Amino acid sequence: MSNDFSALPYRPCAGIMLVNSVGRAFVGKRMDAAQSNYPDAWQMPQGGIDDGEDSERAAFRELEEETGITPDFVQVIARSKDQYLYDLPDELLGKIWKGKYRGQRQSWFLMRFTGEDKHVNIATEHPEFSDWKWANPANLPNMIVPFKRDLYCAILEEFRPLI
């Protein structure tokens, strides 16, 4: 008997494309990357939206939790026109998020980083990244896990004129 994961909801999530003064985007290498099927995968900050929290508040919270960057060092440039969906690959379905979701429904924010690299601190209370760097936005789709590639292409297409 197989599970019907298509009946599961999407996890509400906020994502952040954080760009610096020269138009490079922040990416972090996930702590669990070495143990996964995607050992060289990087991603932009993102995370779940808590009950009663709006997506922009969640974006600021996740950014600080994952990068140590506080809201006083960022400016919101834009919010995605639509929410983006992605489905988990078969090997992850039922294994992450306690099996409650089939993927994520994400609202994305383009933010400008106004601080300096010294304001980035990935050694947070619950670290998610083992490394970080500023990347050319055009390279982002090739840096992400394959099942999020289309989503990153769509985000890049939407935000490119504003970067």
N, C-alpha and C positions, 0 to 999 in steps of 0.2 A: 504494500500500500504506500503510495507517495503522498507527500504533503502538497496541498494546493496553496502555494505562497501568493498567487495572484489575488487572493481575497484579502491579504494583509494590507494595511494602510501604509502610506509613506510617512516617514519621520519628518516632522517640521524642523527646518534647519536654516541658519543664517550663514552666509559665506562672505568673506572679505577679500577683495582684490586691493591690496595695499601697495601703492606705488610711491616711489621716492621722487625727489626733485628732478631726476634725469629720466624718469619714466620706466624705471625697472620695477618689477613686481616682487614682493616678498614671497618666498617659498620655504617651507620647512620639510625636513626629512623625518618621516614618522618614526617614533621610537621602536615600533613593532615591525618596521620595514624589513629588517634582517631575517625575522622569523616568518615572513609572509612569502607568497609567490611572487612578490614584486619588490625585491631587495633594494632597487635603486629608484623608488618612487618618491616624488616630492609632492607637496600640495600647498595650496593657499589655506590660510586659517579658516576654519568653519566649525560649526557645532550646533547641537540641538537647541531648540527654543523651549524654555521652561514654561510650565503652565502659568498663564496670566502675564507672560512677558511678550512684548511686541518684538518684531524681527530686528529693528534697529538697536534696541536695548540689548538684545541677545548678541548682535554682531559686536558691539563694544565690549560686552562681557567676555565673549569668546576670544576676541583679539587680545585682551589683557591676560586672560587665563593661559593662552597658548604662547604669547610672545613677550609678555611683560610690558607691552606698550600701553600706556594709559591714554584716556580720551583727550587729554590736553595736547597730545602730540599728533593728532589726526584731524582731518577735515573731511566730511562726507561730500563727495563730488556728485554722486548719483546713486540711485537705487534701480535695480533691474526692473524693466517694464512688466515682466511676467515672472512667475516662479518656474524654476527649472527642476525637472525630475530626472532621477537616474535609478535604475534597478540594480540590485546586487547581483553578482554572478552566482551561478548555481552552487559553487563550492562554499560560498559565504551565507547563503540563505539559511535562516534558522539557527545560525551560529553566533551572530553578533546582535547587539541590542536585545539580548534575551529572546531572540526569535520573534519579536513583536512587529517588525517592519520588513517590507520587501525592498526598501530603498529609501531615498530621501527626496523631500520636496523643499527646494532651497530658494530663499530670497537672497540676492547678492547685492553687495554694496561696494562701490568704487570709492576708496578713501585715499587721500594724499597724506603721506607721512611727513610731518613738519619737524620732527626731531632729528637726532643724530644716531648713528649706529650704536653708540653707548647706551641708548635708551631701550635697546632690544635686549631682553633677557629670557632666553628659552628655558632656563633652569628655574621653572616656576614650581608652585606647590605640588601640582600634578602634571609633570612634564609630558608633552606629546611629541616634541621634536628633539632629535639628537643633533641636528645641525640646521643651519639656515643660510640663505644667501639672497641676493638681489638678482633676478633673472630677467632676461629679455622677454617681454610678454609673448612674442611670437613663438618662443620655445616652450611655453607652458603646456600645450597639448601633448608634447612628446615626453614631458617629465612626469605626467600624472599616470595613475593606474589606468589600464585600457578601458575599464568599464565607466570611467568618468571623462574620457577623452572628448566625446561629442558635447558634453555639458561645458567643458572648458573652452571648446571652439566657439560655442554659442555666446558664452560670457565675453570672451575676447572680442568677438564680432560686435556685440552690443556696446562694450566700453571703449573699444579702440579709438574712436574719434575724440574721446574725452581725456585720454591718457596724456 
